[in-house]
Amino acid sequence: MTRNLVLAFLAVAGVYGQAPVVSPGGVVNHFSYALPGMPNAGIAQGSIFDIYGTNIGPGTLVQAAGFPLPAQLGGTAVQVTVGGTTVDVLLFFVSSGQIAGLLPSRTPVGPGTLTVTVNGTRSAAAPITVSSRSIGILSLSQNGQGPAVMQVGNAAGQVLLNSVTNSAQAGQVGVFYGTGLGAVPFDESRGAPVLNLDPPVLAFVDGRPAKILFQGRVPGLAGLDQFNVAIPAGVTGCYATVWFQTGNVLSNLTTISVSPGPSCPDPLPATVGGGSGTLKAAGLVLVRSQQKIGTVDYTGDVASAAFSVTDLSKVPASTPSPLTVIGGCVVGPLVNTSGGSGASAVSYLDAGPVMTITGPNGVKQLAKFPTGYSSQLGSTALPGQVPVPSPPYLAPGVYKVDNGSGSAEVPAFSVSITLPDLAFAWSNADVVATVSRAAGLDITWAGGDRTGYVDIAGVSLLARSPTQPVAAGGYFSCRAAANAGQFRIPAQVLLFLPASTVTGGVPSGSLTVSNTTSTVSFPLAGFQFADLTHVASVTRGVAFQ
């Protein structure tokens, strides 16, 4: 064998000898894409799921030719082991980067492992958690978020896809599709018969319980579930939130359009970005923040200012995503990203060498940074803190913010704001250290500006660790009239969050209750927006369970 032939042989052997690798967090529900650690991340018995990785299949996608679904396809096989029982996954398609398979109904429930074998080479074991039920709903974006794929009839007897131009009406029956309803008693390698399955499943539309008329596999298909749902009376909205619930596990959150007429007055533009020109904005904020650090109550005052210009031609055109709302709260997953499309469209302006605040407790100058100006104005001291900080700065009274003579990019300005009584208090802050997600939570407050509003924000984060292959988490934000004095966070909002971890006594969840006491808009030449705002906030670490 010549030297060139030897080198060519070794090169080919190297390509085909590469071991398959399942990506961290790469085993997900086919429709919800819930990350490991999220409450609905379990792969249900009998459901369709995806595996992402490298070299996990042939270079060209290979699809199953039909029924019965095979356990080997394109030289690829997948096995799941739970509690000593190993099952072969049925395969829809395989490729080098993605596999779509059906987890057999006989797979035991619990934590287990998954391996991918390609042409005799097996991957390292990847973690998988098998659940009895965990529903993922098909969305139009096919990423688990935004408007759902729902079919509904119209006055002409046609069955069309729901949208803001083909709205459903209360009382109609909408047909949803998903996977994760649970195990079936028939041969799931073949097309499903017409069979109404009876696991306990709840449906909600715009927070209202909805009657499920049929739930089962789509006849003639494998692993795909169908839910025929009667839209409750009183529901209306271009983006009414829909979710399904099994026990304390919510599906991914999607939306549908419901209105009295065939079209809904869509409040969202068809696309955002992709424009021309620039947008200049100035944001100045004074913040009184109260926290509990260990056993110590801490109060700190911070001021910041940013002056930005956005080149609209650099903002990619995209379809905006509607907010997902439950009980007056916006909820959503936390997804780690680096940079982001359109990040280069925003640049920050130099407002001059000096940014000064003058108030009842004297004059403070903000430090200058590449993205704006920010300084701690004063705070209470922590045990052993050196040097001892100056005391809290903000108090009721008039505050003036100015930038001296300004700069070539930001003209000179001077704006004043009057702060009212700052004694805003989250009344039950000290009794929420541990929160049962299934029980909901009452928040009460007193003081502050009773003519405005109170924001309640919560987050539960899961950092990457040996037992958590990827960082994940969820958040919510609720707004209530300040004069109400209280707000109940619905259980479904909290159930969307993952259970928090506690490390060294510090939980990975938090709650912040804040009151915007004052906002002043002021003219600034060349700027479309310029505001000075004061916010009083109280934060507590919370273990969501």
Secondary structure, 3 states (H helix, E strand, C coil): CCHHHHHHHHHHHHHHCCCCEEEEEEEEECCCCCCCCCCCCCEECCCEEEEEEECCCCCCCEECCCCCCCCEECCEEEEEEECCEEEECEEEEECCCEEEEECCCCCCCEEEEEEEEECCEECCCEEEEEECCCCEECECCCCCCCEECEEEECCCCCEEECECCECECCCCEEEEEEECCCCCCCCCCCCECCCCCCCCCEEEECCEEEEEEEEEECECCCCCEEEEEECCCCCCEEEEEEEEEECCEECCCEEEEECCCCCCCCCCCCCECCCCCEEEEEEEEEEEEEEEECCEEEEEEEEEEEEEEEEHHHCCCECCCCCEEECCEEEEECCCCCCCCCHHHEEECCCCCCCEEEECCEEEECEEECCEEEEEEEECCCCCCCCCCCCCCCCCEEEEEECCCCCCCCCCCEEEEEECCCCCEECCHHHCCEECHHHCEEEEEECCCCCCEEEEEEEEEECCECCECCCEEEEEEEEEEHHHCEEEECHHHHHCCCCCCEECCEECEEEEEEEEEEEEECCCCCCCEEEEEEEEEEEEEEEEC
